[in-house]
């Protein structure tokens, strides 16, 4: 009888420990979701020539793709791609992904290829700002 009672007590203790562990894991997951960091993203495309016209920057903010302008509405050009990167870093953006897209074609036996670099930048924001950004980007 004592063995049966001891066995039952051990089984109840094991079930209770498992239940507490599952509850602790659920609380940890809920805390992680509550502490989730949200980001706004932009895609920065670079065009132009360093030696002659300067570097031009197009920014895709999820709503439109426009040439980068200063606070007065004047289109901005830069001396180098590094200057563009430092500008965005100074504005609170961080580099998320760097890449390039390549396109080309040929006509009458002559061809050309062009490569356009792009950066995906992100900036921390609140959940409300994130939700608003998502909604305004949907057509």
NUVEX-895314 format. One line per 5 residues: number of its first residue (from 1); their letters; for each residue y, x negated, z of N, C-alpha, C, O. Coordinates in steps of 0.05 Angstrom, whole numbers, plus 32768, in hexadecimal, padded with zeros to 4 digits. Last residue first. Layout:
BEGIN
NUM = A = Y:X:Z:Y:X:Z:Y:X:Z:Y:X:Z ~ ... .
This chain:
BEGIN
139 = XXXXX = 83D2:802D:7BF2:83E1:803D:7BDD:83DA:805A:7BDF:83E4:806A:7BCF ~ 83DE:8009:7C2C:83CB:801B:7C1D:83DB:802C:7C0A:83EF:8039:7C12 ~ 8402:7FEE:7C4A:83F7:7FE0:7C33:83E4:7FF1:7C22:83DC:7FE9:7C0D ~ 840F:800C:7C75:8423:800A:7C60:8419:7FFB:7C47:8425:7FFD:7C32 ~ 83E1:8006:7C95:83E7:8020:7C89:83FC:801E:7C73:83F9:802C:7C5F .
134 = XXXXX = 83E4:7FD0:7CA4:83CD:7FDA:7C95:83D4:7FF4:7C87:83CE:7FF7:7C6F ~ 8414:7FD0:7CC1:8411:7FBF:7CAA:83FA:7FC9:7C98:83FD:7FC9:7C7F ~ 8405:7FF2:7CEC:841B:7FF9:7CDA:8419:7FE9:7CC0:841D:7FF5:7CAA ~ 83DD:7FD3:7D05:83D7:7FED:7CFA:83EC:7FF6:7CE6:83E5:8001:7CD1 ~ 83FC:7FA6:7D14:83E6:7FA3:7D02:83DF:7FBD:7CF5:83DC:7FBE:7CDC .
129 = XXXXX = 8420:7FBD:7D38:842A:7FB0:7D20:8414:7FAD:7D0B:8419:7FB2:7CF3 ~ 83F9:7FCE:7D5F:840A:7FE2:7D51:8416:7FD6:7D37:8417:7FE4:7D23 ~ 83E4:7F9E:7D70:83D3:7FB0:7D62:83E3:7FC5:7D53:83DC:7FCD:7D3D ~ 8414:7F69:7D62:8408:7F7D:7D73:83F5:7F8E:7D63:83F6:7F8E:7D4A ~ 8405:7F27:7D45:8415:7F40:7D48:8407:7F53:7D5C:83F1:7F4D:7D65 .
124 = XXXXX = 8408:7EE5:7D2B:83FF:7EF8:7D3F:8411:7F10:7D40:842A:7F0E:7D3C ~ 8401:7ED8:7CE6:8413:7ED8:7CFD:8409:7EEC:7D11:8403:7F03:7D0A ~ 83E8:7EB1:7CAF:83E7:7EC7:7CC2:83F9:7EC2:7CD9:8401:7EAB:7CE0 ~ 83DE:7EA4:7C69:83EB:7E9E:7C83:83E8:7EB6:7C95:83E6:7ECD:7C8C ~ 83BE:7E89:7C36:83BE:7EA1:7C46:83C8:7E99:7C61:83BB:7E89:7C6F .
119 = XXXXX = 83D8:7E6B:7BFD:83D2:7E68:7C19:83D1:7E84:7C25:83E2:7E95:7C1F ~ 83C9:7E50:7BBC:83D2:7E66:7BCD:83CA:7E5F:7BEA:83B6:7E51:7BEF ~ 83D5:7E31:7B7C:83CD:7E30:7B98:83D7:7E49:7BA7:83EC:7E54:7BA0 ~ 83BF:7E3A:7B3D:83D4:7E43:7B4F:83CA:7E42:7B6B:83B7:7E50:7B72 ~ 83B4:7E19:7B01:83AA:7E1D:7B1C:83C2:7E24:7B2D:83D6:7E16:7B2D .
114 = XXXXX = 83A4:7E22:7ABC:83B8:7E20:7AD2:83AB:7E27:7AEC:839A:7E38:7AEF ~ 8393:7E0A:7A7D:838A:7E12:7A97:83A1:7E0F:7AAB:83AF:7DFB:7AAB ~ 838B:7E14:7A38:839B:7E0C:7A4F:838F:7E18:7A68:8382:7E2D:7A68 ~ 8378:7E01:79F5:8375:7E0F:7A0E:8388:7E05:7A23:8394:7DEF:7A21 ~ 836C:7E0B:79B1:837C:7DFE:79C5:837B:7E0E:79DF:837B:7E27:79DE .
109 = XXXXX = 8350:7E29:798C:8346:7E0F:7993:8356:7E00:79A8:834D:7DEB:79B1 ~ 836D:7E59:7989:836C:7E47:7972:8363:7E2B:797A:836D:7E17:796E ~ 8374:7E5B:79CE:837B:7E68:79B5:837B:7E53:799F:8386:7E3E:79A1 ~ 835C:7E66:7A10:835F:7E55:79F8:8365:7E67:79E0:835C:7E7E:79DE ~ 836B:7E63:7A57:8362:7E70:7A3E:8365:7E5D:7A27:836F:7E46:7A2A .
104 = XXXXX = 836C:7E6D:7A9E:836F:7E5E:7A86:8366:7E6E:7A6E:835C:7E84:7A71 ~ 8373:7E63:7AE5:8370:7E74:7ACE:8375:7E63:7AB5:8382:7E4E:7AB6 ~ 8363:7E5E:7B29:8366:7E50:7B10:8362:7E64:7AF9:8350:7E75:7AFA ~ 837E:7E5C:7B6A:8371:7E6C:7B55:8377:7E5E:7B3B:838D:7E54:7B36 ~ 8370:7E3F:7BAA:837E:7E40:7B91:836F:7E52:7B7D:8357:7E55:7B80 .
99 = XXXXX = 837F:7E3C:7BF1:836E:7E3D:7BDA:837E:7E3B:7BC0:8396:7E37:7BC1 ~ 837A:7E42:7C37:8388:7E35:7C21:8375:7E36:7C09:835D:7E31:7C0C ~ 8385:7E6C:7C70:8373:7E63:7C5A:8385:7E57:7C44:839B:7E60:7C3F ~ 83AC:7E67:7C99:8392:7E73:7C9E:837D:7E6A:7C89:8368:7E61:7C90 ~ 83E3:7E4B:7CB9:83D1:7E49:7CA2:83B6:7E55:7CAA:83AA:7E4E:7CBE .
94 = XXXXX = 8411:7E77:7CD9:83FE:7E61:7CDB:83EB:7E62:7CC2:83E6:7E78:7CB8 ~ 8456:7E85:7CE3:843D:7E8A:7CD5:842B:7E72:7CDA:8434:7E5C:7CDD ~ 8488:7E7A:7CF9:8474:7E84:7D0B:8459:7E8B:7CFD:8447:7E95:7D0B ~ 84AC:7E60:7CDA:84B0:7E7C:7CDD:849A:7E8A:7CEE:849A:7EA2:7CF1 ~ 8498:7E2D:7CD5:84AF:7E31:7CE6:84B6:7E4E:7CEB:84C3:7E54:7CFE .
89 = XXXXX = 846F:7E38:7CB0:8468:7E30:7CCB:847F:7E34:7CDE:847C:7E3D:7CF5 ~ 848F:7E40:7C82:8480:7E56:7C8E:8477:7E50:7CAA:8476:7E62:7CBB ~ 84A6:7E0C:7C7C:84B7:7E24:7C7F:84A7:7E3A:7C8D:84B1:7E46:7CA0 ~ 8479:7DEC:7C74:8489:7DE9:7C8D:849B:7E00:7C92:84A0:7E08:7CA9 ~ 846A:7E00:7C41:8458:7E03:7C58:8468:7E00:7C72:8464:7E10:7C85 .
84 = XXXXX = 8496:7DEF:7C23:848F:7E0C:7C25:847E:7E10:7C3E:8483:7E23:7C4D ~ 8492:7DB8:7C28:84AA:7DC6:7C32:84A5:7DE4:7C36:84AE:7DF0:7C49 ~ 8462:7DAF:7C0D:8463:7DAA:7C2A:847C:7DB8:7C37:847A:7DC1:7C4D ~ 8471:7DB9:7BD8:8460:7DCC:7BE6:8460:7DC8:7C04:845D:7DDC:7C13 ~ 84B8:7DA9:7BD1:849C:7DA2:7BD1:848B:7DB9:7BDE:8496:7DC9:7BEC .
79 = XXXXX = 84EA:7DC3:7BCE:84E6:7DA9:7BC1:84C9:7DA3:7BBD:84C1:7D97:7BA9 ~ 84F1:7E09:7BBF:84EC:7DF3:7BD1:84E7:7DDA:7BC1:84E1:7DDB:7BA9 ~ 8519:7E44:7BBC:8509:7E30:7BAF:8507:7E18:7BC3:8518:7E14:7BD3 ~ 8525:7E8A:7BC6:8523:7E6F:7BD1:8511:7E5E:7BBF:84FE:7E67:7BB4 ~ 8555:7EBA:7BB3:853A:7EAF:7BAF:853A:7E92:7BB7:854C:7E82:7BB1 .
74 = XXXXX = 857C:7EDC:7BE4:857B:7EC8:7BCE:855F:7EBC:7BCC:8554:7EB5:7BE0 ~ 8583:7EFC:7C0F:8577:7F08:7BF8:8575:7EF5:7BE0:856E:7EFE:7BCA ~ 8593:7EE4:7C3D:85A8:7EF0:7C2D:859D:7EFD:7C13:85AD:7F07:7C03 ~ 8565:7ECD:7C52:8570:7EE4:7C60:8586:7EF3:7C50:858C:7F0A:7C55 ~ 8540:7EBE:7C15:854B:7EB8:7C2F:8558:7ED0:7C3B:8555:7EE6:7C30 .
69 = XXXXX = 8501:7ED0:7BF7:851E:7ED0:7BF8:8528:7EC9:7C14:851A:7ECD:7C28 ~ 84CA:7EC9:7BCC:84D5:7EC4:7BE7:84F3:7EC2:7BE6:84FE:7EB3:7BD5 ~ 84B9:7EFD:7BA0:84C2:7EE2:7BA3:84CF:7EDF:7BBF:84DC:7EF2:7BC9 ~ 8483:7F2A:7BB3:849F:7F24:7BAC:84A5:7F07:7BAF:8498:7EF8:7BBF ~ 8457:7F5C:7BB3:8458:7F3F:7BAF:8474:7F39:7BA4:847B:7F42:7B8E .
64 = XXXXX = 844C:7F8C:7BE8:8455:7F84:7BCE:8454:7F66:7BCC:8450:7F58:7BE0 ~ 842B:7F95:7C14:8439:7FAC:7C08:8443:7FA6:7BEC:8442:7FB7:7BDB ~ 8416:7F65:7C22:8405:7F7C:7C25:8411:7F95:7C19:8403:7FA9:7C16 ~ 8438:7F3C:7C15:8438:7F45:7C31:8426:7F5D:7C35:8428:7F6A:7C4B ~ 8439:7F05:7BEF:842B:7F1F:7BEF:8429:7F27:7C0D:841A:7F1B:7C1C .
59 = XXXXX = 846B:7EDF:7BD4:845E:7EE7:7BED:8453:7F03:7BEA:8461:7F16:7BE3 ~ 8478:7EA5:7BAE:8474:7EC2:7BAE:8464:7EC8:7BC7:8451:7EBA:7BCF ~ 84A4:7E70:7BA4:8490:7E7B:7BB6:8490:7E9A:7BB3:84A4:7EA7:7BB6 ~ 84AF:7E35:7B7E:84B5:7E51:7B83:849E:7E5D:7B93:8487:7E55:7B8F ~ 84C9:7DF5:7B7F:84B2:7E05:7B86:84BB:7E21:7B8C:84CC:7E25:7B9D .
54 = XXXXX = 84EF:7DDC:7B46:84EA:7DE0:7B63:84D2:7DF3:7B67:84C8:7DFF:7B53 ~ 84FA:7DCD:7B12:8505:7DE7:7B1C:8500:7DEB:7B3A:850D:7DFD:7B45 ~ 84E8:7D93:7B10:84FE:7DA0:7B02:8509:7DB9:7B11:8520:7DB8:7B1B ~ 84C1:7D7E:7B33:84D5:7D6D:7B27:84EC:7D7B:7B1B:8503:7D71:7B1A ~ 849E:7DA8:7B43:84AD:7D98:7B57:84C4:7D8A:7B4B:84DA:7D88:7B57 .
49 = XXXXX = 849C:7DE7:7B27:8499:7DCB:7B22:84AA:7DBB:7B36:84C2:7DC1:7B39 ~ 8477:7E24:7B35:848E:7E14:7B2F:8487:7DF7:7B2C:8470:7DEF:7B2D ~ 8459:7E47:7B6D:845C:7E41:7B51:8474:7E2F:7B4D:8484:7E2B:7B5F ~ 842E:7E5F:7B9F:8442:7E4B:7B98:8442:7E47:7B7A:842C:7E43:7B6E ~ 8426:7E96:7BCA:841F:7E89:7BB0:8436:7E77:7BA8:844D:7E7D:7BAB .
44 = XXXXX = 840D:7EAD:7C05:8423:7E9E:7BFA:8419:7E90:7BE1:8406:7E80:7BE2 ~ 83FE:7EE8:7C24:83F3:7ED4:7C11:840B:7EC7:7C03:841B:7ED5:7BF7 ~ 83FB:7EF9:7C6A:8409:7EF8:7C50:83FA:7EE4:7C3E:83ED:7ED2:7C48 ~ 83E9:7F22:7CA2:83E2:7F0E:7C8E:83F5:7F10:7C76:83FE:7F26:7C6F ~ 83EB:7F2A:7CE8:83F5:7F33:7CCE:83F0:7F1C:7CBA:83F3:7F04:7CC2 .
39 = XXXXX = 83B8:7F32:7D19:83C8:7F22:7D08:83D2:7F31:7CF0:83C5:7F43:7CE6 ~ 83A2:7F3A:7D5D:83A7:7F45:7D43:83BA:7F33:7D34:83CB:7F26:7D40 ~ 836F:7F2B:7D8B:8388:7F23:7D7F:838A:7F2F:7D63:8377:7F2F:7D54 ~ 8352:7F51:7DBF:8351:7F48:7DA3:836D:7F41:7D99:8380:7F50:7D9D ~ 834C:7F65:7DF1:835B:7F4C:7DEF:835C:7F42:7DD2:8366:7F2C:7DCE .
34 = XXXXX = 832B:7F91:7DE9:8346:7F96:7DF3:8357:7F7D:7DF0:836F:7F80:7DEC ~ 82FC:7F77:7DDA:8309:7F89:7DC6:8326:7F8D:7DCF:8338:7F8D:7DBE ~ 82F0:7F5D:7E0A:82F4:7F4E:7DF2:8303:7F5E:7DDD:8316:7F54:7DD0 ~ 82E7:7F89:7E2C:82FD:7F77:7E32:8304:7F67:7E19:831C:7F62:7E13 ~ 82B8:7F9D:7E15:82D0:7FAE:7E15:82E9:7F9D:7E1B:82FE:7FA2:7E0F .
29 = XXXXX = 8295:7F72:7E1E:829B:7F7A:7E03:82B5:7F8B:7E02:82C6:7F87:7DF0 ~ 8294:7F74:7E57:829D:7F5C:7E49:82A5:7F62:7E2C:82BA:7F59:7E23 ~ 827D:7FA6:7E60:8298:7FA1:7E69:82A4:7F89:7E5B:82BC:7F89:7E54 ~ 824A:7F9D:7E4B:825B:7FB1:7E3F:8278:7FAD:7E47:828A:7FB0:7E36 ~ 8238:7F76:7E6E:823B:7F6F:7E52:824D:7F83:7E44:825E:7F7B:7E34 .
24 = XXXXX = 8235:7F94:7E9E:8247:7F7D:7E9C:824C:7F75:7E7F:8263:7F6E:7E78 ~ 820D:7FB8:7E8F:8228:7FC2:7E95:823C:7FAC:7E94:8252:7FB0:7E89 ~ 81E1:7F95:7E8B:81EA:7FA4:7E73:8207:7FAF:7E77:8217:7FAE:7E65 ~ 81DE:7F84:7EC0:81E3:7F71:7EAB:81EE:7F7F:7E92:8201:7F75:7E86 ~ 81D1:7FB3:7EDA:81EA:7FA6:7EE1:81F2:7F92:7ECB:8209:7F8F:7EC4 .
19 = XXXXX = 819E:7FBD:7EC3:81B4:7FD1:7EBF:81CF:7FC4:7EC5:81E2:7FC9:7EB7 ~ 8182:7F91:7ED6:8185:7F95:7EB9:819D:7FA8:7EB4:81AD:7FA3:7EA2 ~ 8182:7F9D:7F0D:818E:7F84:7F03:8194:7F86:7EE5:81A9:7F7E:7EDC ~ 8165:7FCD:7F0E:8181:7FCC:7F17:818F:7FB4:7F0C:81A6:7FB5:7F03 ~ 8133:7FBB:7EFC:8141:7FCF:7EED:815F:7FCF:7EF4:8170:7FD1:7EE3 .
14 = XXXXX = 8126:7F98:7F27:8128:7F8E:7F0B:8138:7FA1:7EFA:8149:7F98:7EEA ~ 8123:7FBB:7F52:8137:7FA5:7F52:813B:7F9A:7F36:8152:7F95:7F2E ~ 80F8:7FDA:7F43:8112:7FE7:7F46:8128:7FD2:7F45:813C:7FD6:7F38 ~ 80CF:7FB3:7F45:80D5:7FC1:7F2C:80F1:7FCD:7F2C:8100:7FCC:7F19 ~ 80CF:7FA5:7F7B:80D6:7F91:7F67:80DD:7F9E:7F4C:80F0:7F95:7F3F .
9 = XXXXX = 80BE:7FD6:7F91:80D8:7FCC:7F98:80E1:7FB7:7F84:80F9:7FB6:7F7C ~ 808B:7FDA:7F7B:809F:7FEE:7F74:80BB:7FE4:7F7A:80CE:7FE8:7F6B ~ 8072:7FAE:7F95:8074:7FAF:7F78:8089:7FC3:7F6F:8099:7FBC:7F5D ~ 8077:7FBF:7FCB:8084:7FA6:7FC2:8087:7FA6:7FA4:809C:7F9E:7F9A ~ 8056:7FED:7FC8:8072:7FEF:7FD0:8082:7FD7:7FC7:8098:7FDA:7FBC .
4 = XXXX = 8025:7FD4:7FBB:8031:7FE8:7FA9:804E:7FEB:7FAF:805F:7FED:7F9C ~ 801D:7FB4:7FE8:8020:7FA8:7FCD:802D:7FBB:7FB9:803E:7FB3:7FA9 ~ 8018:7FD9:8010:802F:7FC7:8011:8034:7FBA:7FF5:804A:7FB6:7FED ~ 7FE8:7FF0:8000:8000:8000:8000:8019:7FEF:8000:802D:7FF5:7FF2 .
